Amino acid sequence: MASATTPSDDCLVRINKVSFAYDRRPVLTDINMEIPRGKIVAIMGSSGCGKTTTLRLIGGQLKPTSGEVRVNGQVVHTLDSGGLYEMRRHMGMLFQFGALFTDLSVFDNVAFQMREHTDLPEDLINDLVMMKLHAVGLRGAHHLMPSELSGGMARRVALARAIALDPMLIMYDEPFAGLDPISLSIIGELIRSLNDALGASSIIVTHDVQESLKIVDYVYFVSAGKIVAQGTAEEIKASGTPYVHQFVWGEADGPVPFHYPAPVYGEQIMEQAGHA
């Protein structure tokens, strides 16, 4: 993978020296990333480290405090509403827990983007929706409502919706959260196979290290708003960085403490006893 600051023709998303803060609270500091075309890249790290914020910067929901986010050569935060709307037509998003429209059927959830963004006739939309549902194994569930789906099925419908318009970029926000082992494996295989079939680029924000490392091409590890490690799945598994090692192998002891910062336990108990 090329350096994040070195232009390359095969780079779909380039994040260059990006910092972001909510008011005065820094979330990201001097971040550099590249998402090559046709590849799957994971962004990992503890809760609150800035992973989802990175997706929002790429999608144009947020503007960086400094630095530049480019998607397909366009600087995202300089686009007007029309330009941003057009760019998002070429993006797919799988939200955490699916976020299906509860009052729409499975079929209509997948058809929504086609009806919103195209002038395709209904008979063609019908064929395309059934094709997308077939790709995720749920063509036979097209008539069901979201309340009738299991968690794994709902996530697969959401995936079909995310690829409805054959996007160049698909973003996944915790796609494995809350899934049983079988559904988790199915979703992982679908992400890999659909990305390859579409020739798209995918970004996965996730805590599920082991499942993600089976399917991704490259990983960025973020801690306290900074990239602390990056590399292929094998390089990440072999990382000697204490934080990364603890995160990958799920160890209780390491840089991430079990206890929230507090006074020495014995001293605090004695002090409270003195005030009683």
Backbone as CSV, one residue per row, in Angstrom:
resi,resn,N_x,N_y,N_z,CA_x,CA_y,CA_z,C_x,C_y,C_z
1,MET,0.852,-1.201,0.000,0.000,0.000,0.000,0.886,1.248,0.000
2,ALA,0.520,2.196,-0.854,1.302,3.416,-0.950,1.116,4.277,0.279
3,SER,2.033,5.195,0.464,1.905,6.152,1.568,0.655,6.980,1.378
4,ALA,0.020,7.346,2.500,-1.226,8.106,2.434,-1.026,9.484,1.839
5,THR,0.193,9.946,1.784,0.446,11.281,1.256,0.993,11.235,-0.168
6,THR,1.160,10.022,-0.725,1.683,9.875,-2.066,0.547,9.570,-3.026
7,PRO,0.289,10.441,-4.027,-0.805,10.186,-4.942,-0.630,8.861,-5.667
8,SER,-1.744,8.142,-5.859,-1.697,6.889,-6.603,-3.012,6.716,-7.341
9,ASP,-2.958,6.223,-8.605,-4.137,6.107,-9.441,-5.152,5.126,-8.875
10,ASP,-4.689,4.166,-8.087,-5.608,3.143,-7.587,-6.204,3.504,-6.234
11,CYS,-6.053,4.734,-5.802,-6.571,5.155,-4.492,-7.935,5.819,-4.666
12,LEU,-8.971,5.215,-4.077,-10.307,5.795,-4.163,-10.529,6.856,-3.096
13,VAL,-10.088,6.587,-1.871,-10.244,7.528,-0.761,-8.865,7.852,-0.208
14,ARG,-8.595,9.140,-0.072,-7.328,9.559,0.534,-7.628,10.565,1.644
15,ILE,-7.199,10.259,2.837,-7.336,11.147,3.989,-5.949,11.665,4.317
16,ASN,-5.765,12.968,4.188,-4.433,13.548,4.290,-4.350,14.573,5.422
17,LYS,-3.607,14.215,6.465,-3.346,15.106,7.605,-4.633,15.695,8.186
18,VAL,-5.616,14.856,8.378,-6.929,15.307,8.841,-6.994,15.326,10.367
19,SER,-7.455,16.445,10.888,-7.784,16.570,12.314,-9.236,17.013,12.420
20,PHE,-9.871,16.595,13.509,-11.270,16.976,13.725,-11.522,17.101,15.213
21,ALA,-12.314,18.117,15.574,-12.664,18.325,16.977,-14.122,18.762,17.074
22,TYR,-14.806,18.282,18.109,-16.136,18.777,18.466,-15.916,19.926,19.445
23,ASP,-16.196,21.154,18.985,-15.856,22.346,19.762,-14.349,22.301,20.060
24,ARG,-13.973,22.172,21.337,-12.550,22.135,21.668,-12.055,20.727,22.013
25,ARG,-12.941,19.746,21.858,-12.552,18.374,22.205,-12.020,17.660,20.969
26,PRO,-10.709,17.396,20.918,-10.142,16.736,19.735,-10.598,15.283,19.634
27,VAL,-10.939,14.865,18.414,-11.352,13.482,18.165,-10.333,12.772,17.279
28,LEU,-9.876,13.454,16.234,-8.855,12.918,15.342,-7.711,13.912,15.231
29,THR,-6.494,13.406,15.169,-5.322,14.274,15.097,-4.372,13.801,14.010
30,ASP,-4.256,14.591,12.930,-3.266,14.365,11.876,-3.342,12.940,11.307
31,ILE,-4.547,12.555,10.881,-4.788,11.204,10.364,-4.451,11.123,8.873
32,ASN,-3.742,10.069,8.481,-3.472,9.769,7.074,-3.942,8.347,6.775
33,MET,-4.772,8.202,5.739,-5.234,6.881,5.318,-5.395,6.841,3.804
34,GLU,-5.260,5.633,3.248,-5.602,5.390,1.854,-6.493,4.177,1.763
35,ILE,-7.535,4.285,0.927,-8.419,3.165,0.643,-8.288,2.861,-0.845
36,PRO,-7.533,1.818,-1.209,-7.353,1.501,-2.635,-8.631,0.986,-3.283
37,ARG,-8.713,1.134,-4.568,-9.853,0.608,-5.310,-9.841,-0.920,-5.257
38,GLY,-11.024,-1.479,-5.042,-11.159,-2.923,-5.060,-10.722,-3.634,-3.801
39,LYS,-10.348,-2.897,-2.759,-9.838,-3.505,-1.536,-10.796,-3.269,-0.366
40,ILE,-10.612,-4.086,0.677,-11.360,-3.924,1.923,-10.387,-3.491,3.011
41,VAL,-10.683,-2.368,3.634,-9.822,-1.809,4.673,-10.625,-1.701,5.965
42,ALA,-10.036,-2.142,7.060,-10.686,-2.050,8.366,-10.084,-0.918,9.177
43,ILE,-10.950,-0.226,9.926,-10.507,0.763,10.902,-10.915,0.229,12.267
44,MET,-9.942,-0.053,13.107,-10.201,-0.667,14.399,-9.709,0.217,15.532
45,GLY,-10.239,-0.037,16.719,-9.830,0.687,17.905,-10.941,0.688,18.931
46,SER,-10.626,1.162,20.112,-11.590,1.182,21.206,-12.715,2.182,20.934
47,SER,-13.816,2.039,21.642,-14.938,2.959,21.507,-14.493,4.390,21.785
48,GLY,-14.960,5.312,20.950,-14.638,6.712,21.156,-13.320,7.164,20.576
49,CYS,-12.649,6.286,19.812,-11.329,6.665,19.289,-11.416,7.455,17.989
50,GLY,-12.610,7.537,17.380,-12.759,8.334,16.160,-13.065,7.533,14.908
51,LYS,-13.413,6.251,15.049,-13.653,5.404,13.872,-14.880,5.866,13.079
52,THR,-16.021,5.987,13.754,-17.243,6.391,13.072,-17.143,7.830,12.579
53,THR,-16.449,8.671,13.321,-16.214,10.052,12.869,-15.499,10.058,11.527
54,THR,-14.563,9.132,11.341,-13.847,9.030,10.066,-14.808,8.717,8.926
55,LEU,-15.748,7.801,9.150,-16.751,7.500,8.121,-17.581,8.733,7.798
56,ARG,-17.943,9.495,8.820,-18.770,10.686,8.600,-18.015,11.766,7.822
57,LEU,-16.723,11.841,8.016,-15.899,12.775,7.246,-15.839,12.353,5.784
58,ILE,-15.724,11.056,5.539,-15.673,10.545,4.170,-17.010,10.775,3.470
59,GLY,-18.113,10.577,4.194,-19.438,10.762,3.613,-19.892,12.208,3.535
60,GLY,-19.125,13.129,4.110,-19.466,14.544,4.035,-20.448,15.015,5.084
61,GLN,-20.744,14.164,6.077,-21.623,14.613,7.167,-20.898,15.602,8.075
62,LEU,-19.585,15.461,8.169,-18.750,16.360,8.957,-17.659,16.945,8.071
63,LYS,-17.151,18.100,8.474,-16.021,18.719,7.777,-14.807,18.712,8.694
64,PRO,-13.639,18.383,8.165,-12.453,18.335,9.024,-12.081,19.717,9.553
65,THR,-11.510,19.734,10.743,-10.992,20.981,11.297,-9.796,21.446,10.485
66,SER,-8.996,20.482,10.038,-7.874,20.760,9.145,-7.594,19.506,8.341
67,GLY,-6.855,19.667,7.246,-6.543,18.538,6.389,-7.557,18.373,5.274
68,GLU,-7.456,17.245,4.573,-8.237,17.062,3.354,-8.712,15.613,3.229
69,VAL,-9.985,15.457,2.845,-10.557,14.140,2.552,-10.958,14.129,1.083
70,ARG,-10.356,13.240,0.303,-10.673,13.114,-1.116,-11.342,11.770,-1.384
71,VAL,-12.406,11.788,-2.164,-13.067,10.574,-2.625,-13.150,10.639,-4.144
72,ASN,-12.522,9.678,-4.795,-12.483,9.638,-6.257,-11.963,10.952,-6.838
73,GLY,-10.979,11.531,-6.163,-10.326,12.752,-6.633,-10.990,14.040,-6.204
74,GLN,-12.176,13.961,-5.599,-12.889,15.167,-5.185,-12.677,15.438,-3.696
75,VAL,-12.437,16.701,-3.359,-12.312,17.092,-1.958,-13.722,17.198,-1.394
76,VAL,-14.055,16.292,-0.487,-15.447,16.131,-0.045,-16.001,17.397,0.587
77,HIS,-15.224,18.028,1.491,-15.787,19.147,2.249,-15.868,20.448,1.454
78,THR,-15.431,20.441,0.187,-15.586,21.622,-0.656,-16.784,21.509,-1.599
79,LEU,-17.451,20.355,-1.607,-18.583,20.155,-2.509,-19.813,20.910,-2.009
80,ASP,-20.587,21.453,-2.945,-21.867,22.042,-2.552,-22.879,20.909,-2.357
81,SER,-24.091,21.244,-1.983,-25.080,20.216,-1.671,-25.360,19.314,-2.874
82,GLY,-25.390,19.901,-4.077,-25.624,19.108,-5.285,-24.490,18.139,-5.555
83,GLY,-23.250,18.633,-5.402,-22.086,17.779,-5.620,-22.002,16.664,-4.593
84,LEU,-22.332,16.991,-3.344,-22.310,15.988,-2.277,-23.388,14.937,-2.516
85,TYR,-24.562,15.375,-2.942,-25.666,14.461,-3.233,-25.269,13.501,-4.358
86,GLU,-24.628,14.040,-5.380,-24.201,13.208,-6.507,-23.139,12.206,-6.069
87,MET,-22.185,12.632,-5.244,-21.145,11.730,-4.795,-21.712,10.592,-3.948
88,ARG,-22.702,10.916,-3.109,-23.289,9.900,-2.232,-24.085,8.859,-2.997
89,ARG,-24.498,9.182,-4.219,-25.172,8.187,-5.040,-24.246,7.013,-5.338
90,HIS,-22.958,7.246,-5.248,-21.974,6.204,-5.559,-21.382,5.583,-4.292
91,MET,-22.052,5.829,-3.164,-21.637,5.252,-1.889,-22.756,4.388,-1.327
92,GLY,-22.379,3.315,-0.665,-23.334,2.506,0.069,-22.955,2.517,1.533
93,MET,-23.959,2.447,2.406,-23.682,2.502,3.842,-24.493,1.435,4.555
94,LEU,-23.799,0.594,5.316,-24.478,-0.348,6.187,-24.315,0.159,7.606
95,PHE,-25.432,0.633,8.165,-25.411,1.226,9.500,-25.389,0.131,10.564
96,GLN,-24.934,0.511,11.749,-24.910,-0.422,12.863,-26.330,-0.947,13.123
97,PHE,-26.467,-2.247,13.241,-27.735,-2.944,13.455,-28.695,-2.812,12.268
98,GLY,-28.193,-2.395,11.099,-28.985,-2.416,9.869,-29.754,-1.158,9.569
99,ALA,-30.482,-0.629,10.560,-31.261,0.610,10.394,-32.226,0.520,9.215
100,LEU,-32.961,-0.583,9.125,-33.969,-0.710,8.079,-35.151,0.197,8.382
101,PHE,-35.881,0.590,7.334,-37.122,1.351,7.508,-38.183,0.378,8.015
102,THR,-38.640,0.571,9.231,-39.502,-0.427,9.870,-40.870,-0.555,9.229
103,ASP,-41.341,0.483,8.539,-42.670,0.451,7.934,-42.645,0.014,6.472
104,LEU,-41.455,-0.343,5.975,-41.328,-0.811,4.596,-40.953,-2.284,4.591
105,SER,-41.432,-3.000,3.603,-41.089,-4.413,3.456,-39.620,-4.565,3.079
106,VAL,-39.134,-5.799,3.125,-37.772,-6.086,2.683,-37.566,-5.581,1.264
107,PHE,-38.516,-5.892,0.378,-38.414,-5.453,-1.018,-38.301,-3.931,-1.112
108,ASP,-39.184,-3.226,-0.417,-39.214,-1.770,-0.528,-37.999,-1.115,0.132
109,ASN,-37.424,-1.749,1.152,-36.195,-1.233,1.733,-35.072,-1.220,0.706
110,VAL,-34.959,-2.297,-0.056,-33.897,-2.378,-1.062,-34.212,-1.489,-2.260
111,ALA,-35.494,-1.366,-2.597,-35.886,-0.551,-3.751,-35.791,0.944,-3.475
112,PHE,-35.706,1.323,-2.200,-35.804,2.731,-1.823,-34.806,3.605,-2.582
113,GLN,-33.522,3.209,-2.593,-32.512,4.041,-3.264,-32.747,4.107,-4.765
114,MET,-33.183,3.014,-5.349,-33.440,3.008,-6.797,-34.550,3.984,-7.144
115,ARG,-35.584,4.024,-6.329,-36.693,4.940,-6.573,-36.309,6.381,-6.270
116,GLU,-35.431,6.563,-5.278,-35.023,7.903,-4.867,-34.046,8.536,-5.839
117,HIS,-33.126,7.730,-6.373,-32.004,8.279,-7.141,-32.053,8.012,-8.637
118,THR,-33.030,7.217,-9.114,-33.076,6.898,-10.536,-34.494,7.079,-11.073
119,ASP,-34.614,7.017,-12.392,-35.918,7.068,-13.064,-36.250,5.713,-13.684
120,LEU,-35.709,4.654,-13.104,-35.926,3.328,-13.655,-37.398,2.925,-13.538
121,PRO,-37.931,2.206,-14.533,-39.316,1.720,-14.446,-39.432,0.649,-13.370
122,GLU,-40.641,0.472,-12.846,-40.855,-0.448,-11.731,-40.524,-1.895,-12.079
123,ASP,-40.755,-2.305,-13.333,-40.443,-3.693,-13.673,-38.944,-3.951,-13.618
124,LEU,-38.138,-2.953,-14.001,-36.688,-3.106,-13.922,-36.228,-3.044,-12.469
125,ILE,-36.831,-2.151,-11.672,-36.507,-2.090,-10.246,-36.812,-3.430,-9.585
126,ASN,-37.937,-4.040,-9.966,-38.293,-5.349,-9.413,-37.188,-6.374,-9.688
127,ASP,-36.704,-6.399,-10.928,-35.657,-7.356,-11.298,-34.368,-7.090,-10.520
128,LEU,-34.003,-5.820,-10.385,-32.761,-5.469,-9.696,-32.840,-5.773,-8.199
129,VAL,-33.991,-5.473,-7.582,-34.158,-5.765,-6.160,-34.046,-7.261,-5.910
130,MET,-34.719,-8.055,-6.725,-34.662,-9.499,-6.540,-33.247,-10.030,-6.775
131,MET,-32.508,-9.390,-7.671,-31.122,-9.778,-7.913,-30.264,-9.498,-6.672
132,LYS,-30.453,-8.319,-6.053,-29.673,-7.966,-4.863,-30.035,-8.881,-3.692
133,LEU,-31.325,-9.168,-3.530,-31.748,-10.049,-2.447,-31.241,-11.479,-2.677
134,HIS,-31.208,-11.895,-3.920,-30.667,-13.221,-4.230,-29.190,-13.293,-3.859
135,ALA,-28.471,-12.189,-4.070,-27.042,-12.160,-3.761,-26.773,-12.356,-2.279
136,VAL,-27.720,-11.946,-1.426,-27.535,-12.118,0.017,-28.385,-13.269,0.561
137,GLY,-28.950,-14.077,-0.349,-29.678,-15.273,0.055,-31.063,-15.051,0.596
138,LEU,-31.695,-13.904,0.290,-32.998,-13.594,0.883,-34.066,-13.234,-0.150
139,ARG,-33.927,-13.760,-1.350,-34.944,-13.479,-2.370,-36.315,-13.960,-1.914
140,GLY,-36.352,-15.074,-1.193,-37.617,-15.617,-0.727,-38.250,-14.856,0.416
141,ALA,-37.516,-13.882,0.969,-38.025,-13.093,2.100,-38.446,-11.704,1.672
142,HIS,-38.606,-11.473,0.377,-38.849,-10.113,-0.113,-40.121,-9.497,0.435
143,HIS,-41.094,-10.332,0.790,-42.395,-9.823,1.240,-42.456,-9.576,2.741
144,LEU,-41.440,-9.985,3.488,-41.466,-9.861,4.944,-41.222,-8.421,5.392
145,MET,-41.666,-8.119,6.610,-41.392,-6.829,7.241,-40.171,-6.969,8.153
146,PRO,-39.465,-5.877,8.424,-38.279,-5.964,9.287,-38.543,-6.631,10.634
147,SER,-39.746,-6.444,11.193,-40.055,-7.047,12.491,-40.126,-8.569,12.424
148,GLU,-40.215,-9.116,11.219,-40.297,-10.564,11.043,-38.934,-11.196,10.772
149,LEU,-37.880,-10.409,10.782,-36.538,-10.895,10.446,-35.720,-11.151,11.703
150,SER,-34.827,-12.114,11.614,-33.824,-12.294,12.664,-32.766,-11.209,12.519
151,GLY,-31.890,-11.097,13.509,-30.844,-10.077,13.437,-29.930,-10.274,12.244
152,GLY,-29.561,-11.531,11.967,-28.691,-11.803,10.827,-29.367,-11.525,9.505
153,MET,-30.663,-11.853,9.401,-31.406,-11.579,8.166,-31.535,-10.080,7.931
154,ALA,-31.819,-9.332,9.003,-31.943,-7.877,8.871,-30.637,-7.264,8.384
155,ARG,-29.524,-7.770,8.880,-28.226,-7.250,8.449,-27.974,-7.567,6.976
156,ARG,-28.444,-8.727,6.520,-28.265,-9.076,5.106,-29.147,-8.208,4.205
157,VAL,-30.364,-7.904,4.661,-31.219,-6.983,3.894,-30.554,-5.607,3.812
158,ALA,-29.995,-5.166,4.925,-29.301,-3.876,4.932,-28.121,-3.884,3.973
159,LEU,-27.455,-5.025,3.860,-26.337,-5.144,2.925,-26.841,-5.076,1.483
160,ALA,-27.963,-5.741,1.211,-28.554,-5.662,-0.130,-28.921,-4.220,-0.473
161,ARG,-29.452,-3.491,0.512,-29.790,-2.077,0.288,-28.533,-1.250,0.032
162,ALA,-27.444,-1.565,0.753,-26.204,-0.805,0.601,-25.597,-0.962,-0.789
163,ILE,-25.831,-2.111,-1.429,-25.249,-2.340,-2.763,-26.273,-2.127,-3.874
164,ALA,-27.432,-1.549,-3.540,-28.537,-1.421,-4.495,-28.121,-0.719,-5.782
165,LEU,-27.279,0.304,-5.682,-26.896,1.093,-6.853,-25.479,0.776,-7.324
166,ASP,-24.975,-0.411,-6.971,-23.614,-0.817,-7.351,-22.599,0.281,-7.018
167,PRO,-22.455,0.623,-5.744,-21.602,1.755,-5.360,-20.115,1.473,-5.574
168,MET,-19.353,2.555,-5.725,-17.904,2.416,-5.829,-17.277,2.270,-4.451
169,LEU,-17.994,2.746,-3.405,-17.498,2.700,-2.037,-18.611,2.229,-1.112
170,ILE,-18.313,1.223,-0.294,-19.271,0.728,0.694,-18.653,0.892,2.075
171,MET,-19.399,1.514,2.985,-18.912,1.722,4.338,-19.766,0.929,5.317
172,TYR,-19.113,0.261,6.234,-19.785,-0.597,7.208,-19.471,-0.109,8.618
173,ASP,-20.498,0.226,9.371,-20.316,0.652,10.761,-20.716,-0.496,11.684
174,GLU,-19.739,-1.189,12.223,-19.948,-2.339,13.116,-20.899,-3.371,12.494
175,PRO,-20.539,-3.943,11.347,-21.448,-4.876,10.667,-21.657,-6.192,11.405
176,PHE,-20.760,-6.521,12.358,-20.853,-7.811,13.047,-21.498,-7.714,14.427
177,ALA,-21.858,-6.509,14.851,-22.367,-6.316,16.214,-23.661,-7.088,16.437
178,GLY,-23.719,-7.848,17.530,-24.937,-8.517,17.943,-25.311,-9.758,17.168
179,LEU,-24.418,-10.270,16.319,-24.735,-11.433,15.506,-24.252,-12.722,16.164
180,ASP,-24.989,-13.806,15.935,-24.531,-15.110,16.393,-23.383,-15.569,15.487
181,PRO,-22.613,-16.579,15.897,-21.432,-16.983,15.127,-21.712,-17.351,13.676
182,ILE,-22.858,-18.006,13.407,-23.163,-18.389,12.029,-23.466,-17.159,11.184
183,SER,-24.337,-16.276,11.690,-24.672,-15.051,10.955,-23.440,-14.183,10.752
184,LEU,-22.588,-14.132,11.769,-21.377,-13.331,11.692,-20.489,-13.813,10.555
185,SER,-20.322,-15.133,10.453,-19.505,-15.703,9.391,-20.110,-15.446,8.021
186,ILE,-21.457,-15.566,7.927,-22.142,-15.327,6.651,-21.945,-13.890,6.196
187,ILE,-22.128,-12.936,7.122,-21.964,-11.523,6.767,-20.530,-11.249,6.322
188,GLY,-19.558,-11.808,7.025,-18.165,-11.622,6.646,-17.885,-12.117,5.232
189,GLU,-18.386,-13.313,4.913,-18.179,-13.866,3.578,-18.886,-13.032,2.514
190,LEU,-20.087,-12.518,2.842,-20.815,-11.680,1.896,-20.075,-10.375,1.620
191,ILE,-19.538,-9.753,2.654,-18.794,-8.505,2.469,-17.632,-8.722,1.505
192,ARG,-16.904,-9.821,1.702,-15.753,-10.103,0.845,-16.192,-10.413,-0.589
193,SER,-17.185,-11.310,-0.743,-17.578,-11.745,-2.084,-18.258,-10.626,-2.866
194,LEU,-19.102,-9.824,-2.199,-19.783,-8.736,-2.889,-18.813,-7.633,-3.280
195,ASN,-17.844,-7.357,-2.418,-16.841,-6.346,-2.749,-16.071,-6.755,-4.000
196,ASP,-15.675,-8.032,-4.066,-14.919,-8.514,-5.219,-15.789,-8.540,-6.475
197,ALA,-17.056,-8.944,-6.334,-17.945,-9.016,-7.495,-18.247,-7.636,-8.071
198,LEU,-18.398,-6.650,-7.190,-18.722,-5.290,-7.630,-17.488,-4.495,-8.054
199,GLY,-16.298,-4.966,-7.655,-15.086,-4.191,-7.902,-15.058,-2.923,-7.088
200,ALA,-15.750,-2.952,-5.939,-15.866,-1.760,-5.100,-14.719,-1.686,-4.096
201,SER,-14.706,-0.607,-3.337,-13.829,-0.467,-2.179,-14.706,-0.488,-0.944
202,SER,-14.220,-1.096,0.131,-15.012,-1.182,1.353,-14.203,-0.724,2.549
203,ILE,-14.883,-0.034,3.466,-14.281,0.381,4.736,-15.128,-0.215,5.842
204,ILE,-14.499,-0.966,6.729,-15.201,-1.597,7.838,-14.721,-0.995,9.149
205,VAL,-15.637,-0.403,9.887,-15.364,0.030,11.257,-15.879,-1.066,12.173
206,THR,-15.012,-1.644,12.983,-15.430,-2.815,13.745,-14.579,-3.036,14.983
207,HIS,-15.212,-3.726,15.978,-14.493,-4.218,17.140,-14.163,-5.700,16.985
208,ASP,-14.808,-6.354,16.014,-14.646,-7.795,15.863,-13.362,-8.084,15.091
209,VAL,-12.284,-8.221,15.832,-10.961,-8.329,15.224,-10.815,-9.614,14.426
210,GLN,-11.105,-10.747,15.044,-10.804,-12.027,14.416,-11.593,-12.239,13.126
211,GLU,-12.877,-11.906,13.120,-13.673,-12.077,11.906,-13.215,-11.121,10.819
212,SER,-12.883,-9.901,11.192,-12.457,-8.903,10.208,-11.129,-9.280,9.565
213,LEU,-10.218,-9.785,10.366,-8.900,-10.118,9.830,-8.949,-11.257,8.825
214,LYS,-10.061,-11.996,8.788,-10.212,-13.066,7.797,-10.485,-12.509,6.401
215,ILE,-11.047,-11.296,6.317,-11.555,-10.815,5.028,-10.912,-9.527,4.533
216,VAL,-10.198,-8.797,5.399,-9.702,-7.477,4.992,-8.332,-7.575,4.331
217,ASP,-8.030,-6.536,3.539,-6.725,-6.452,2.889,-5.734,-5.611,3.685
218,TYR,-6.269,-4.697,4.498,-5.387,-3.772,5.230,-6.135,-3.270,6.458
219,VAL,-5.387,-2.914,7.488,-5.981,-2.479,8.754,-5.297,-1.210,9.251
220,TYR,-6.102,-0.275,9.739,-5.601,0.882,10.484,-6.098,0.760,11.914
221,PHE,-5.183,0.871,12.873,-5.559,0.859,14.285,-5.494,2.278,14.815
222,VAL,-6.609,2.728,15.413,-6.703,4.092,15.926,-6.830,4.050,17.442
223,SER,-6.084,4.906,18.104,-6.176,5.048,19.562,-6.055,6.520,19.910
224,ALA,-7.000,7.018,20.694,-7.011,8.420,21.112,-6.882,9.366,19.918
225,GLY,-7.551,9.015,18.812,-7.587,9.893,17.653,-6.370,9.866,16.768
226,LYS,-5.443,8.930,17.003,-4.238,8.831,16.183,-4.065,7.400,15.685
227,ILE,-3.446,7.262,14.519,-3.136,5.928,14.010,-1.893,5.419,14.728
228,VAL,-2.043,4.308,15.433,-0.928,3.754,16.209,-0.307,2.544,15.529
229,ALA,-0.998,1.971,14.540,-0.450,0.836,13.793,-1.243,0.662,12.510
230,GLN,-0.614,0.077,11.521,-1.286,-0.234,10.268,-0.540,-1.362,9.573
231,GLY,-1.254,-2.103,8.734,-0.609,-3.197,8.025,-1.619,-4.227,7.570
232,THR,-1.117,-5.313,6.982,-1.972,-6.418,6.575,-2.445,-7.172,7.807
233,ALA,-3.369,-8.103,7.594,-3.895,-8.888,8.711,-2.780,-9.614,9.446
234,GLU,-1.862,-10.212,8.706,-0.768,-10.956,9.334,0.166,-10.023,10.093
235,GLU,0.406,-8.845,9.543,1.272,-7.882,10.228,0.628,-7.401,11.525
236,ILE,-0.684,-7.213,11.501,-1.388,-6.761,12.701,-1.373,-7.859,13.765
237,LYS,-1.589,-9.095,13.357,-1.558,-10.203,14.312,-0.191,-10.319,14.991
238,ALA,0.853,-10.001,14.244,2.216,-10.138,14.772,2.736,-8.849,15.399
239,SER,1.879,-7.821,15.489,2.325,-6.519,15.983,2.860,-6.602,17.417
240,GLY,3.945,-5.894,17.632,4.516,-5.811,18.977,4.057,-4.582,19.728
241,THR,3.237,-3.741,19.091,2.692,-2.569,19.773,1.774,-3.032,20.893
242,PRO,2.030,-2.661,22.147,1.260,-3.197,23.279,-0.244,-3.033,23.135
243,TYR,-0.707,-1.854,22.723,-2.145,-1.621,22.593,-2.753,-2.543,21.546
244,VAL,-2.097,-2.653,20.382,-2.614,-3.492,19.304,-2.623,-4.956,19.726
245,HIS,-1.560,-5.399,20.359,-1.479,-6.788,20.815,-2.606,-7.093,21.800
246,GLN,-2.849,-6.193,22.738,-3.922,-6.403,23.720,-5.278,-6.453,23.032
247,PHE,-5.506,-5.569,22.077,-6.794,-5.486,21.390,-7.031,-6.727,20.531
248,VAL,-6.021,-7.135,19.755,-6.174,-8.260,18.837,-6.425,-9.565,19.578
249,TRP,-5.730,-9.743,20.689,-5.825,-11.015,21.405,-6.755,-10.958,22.614
250,GLY,-7.420,-9.811,22.812,-8.432,-9.700,23.859,-7.902,-9.923,25.257
251,GLU,-6.717,-9.395,25.531,-6.093,-9.613,26.839,-6.583,-8.585,27.855
252,ALA,-6.764,-9.037,29.090,-7.238,-8.139,30.144,-6.163,-7.157,30.583
253,ASP,-4.909,-7.599,30.584,-3.796,-6.753,31.028,-3.121,-6.097,29.841
254,GLY,-2.878,-4.793,29.961,-2.224,-4.066,28.885,-2.414,-2.578,29.051
255,PRO,-2.132,-1.807,27.994,-2.262,-0.344,28.073,-3.681,0.129,28.355
256,VAL,-4.694,-0.639,27.923,-6.081,-0.271,28.197,-6.456,-0.849,29.555
257,PRO,-6.609,-0.011,30.587,-6.831,-0.512,31.948,-8.265,-0.968,32.182
258,PHE,-8.432,-1.846,33.164,-9.765,-2.281,33.577,-10.437,-1.191,34.405
259,HIS,-9.673,-0.542,35.287,-10.235,0.453,36.193,-10.218,1.853,35.582
260,TYR,-11.338,2.559,35.730,-11.384,3.974,35.377,-10.509,4.725,36.389
261,PRO,-9.794,5.791,35.943,-8.910,6.498,36.879,-9.618,6.904,38.171
262,ALA,-8.988,6.612,39.306,-9.579,6.891,40.614,-8.464,6.986,41.650
263,PRO,-8.746,7.597,42.804,-7.744,7.640,43.875,-7.404,6.225,44.344
264,VAL,-6.303,6.102,45.063,-5.930,4.814,45.642,-7.085,4.306,46.486
265,TYR,-7.462,3.041,46.272,-8.681,2.485,46.865,-8.712,2.645,48.385
266,GLY,-7.628,2.228,49.049,-7.588,2.288,50.508,-7.717,3.708,51.028
267,GLU,-7.031,4.640,50.367,-7.093,6.036,50.791,-8.498,6.603,50.618
268,GLN,-9.159,6.232,49.517,-10.508,6.740,49.266,-11.489,6.208,50.309
269,ILE,-11.368,4.935,50.679,-12.253,4.341,51.673,-12.069,5.026,53.032
270,MET,-10.800,5.273,53.415,-10.522,5.913,54.685,-11.052,7.339,54.708
271,GLU,-10.911,8.028,53.546,-11.387,9.410,53.482,-12.909,9.469,53.615
272,GLN,-13.584,8.533,52.915,-15.041,8.498,53.012,-15.501,8.135,54.425
273,ALA,-14.737,7.231,55.063,-15.071,6.845,56.429,-14.927,8.035,57.368
274,GLY,-13.921,8.877,57.102,-13.695,10.046,57.929,-14.793,11.078,57.811
275,HIS,-15.454,11.096,56.655,-16.541,12.066,56.433,-17.892,11.535,56.903
276,ALA,-17.916,10.236,57.233,-19.187,9.623,57.638,-19.638,10.117,58.989
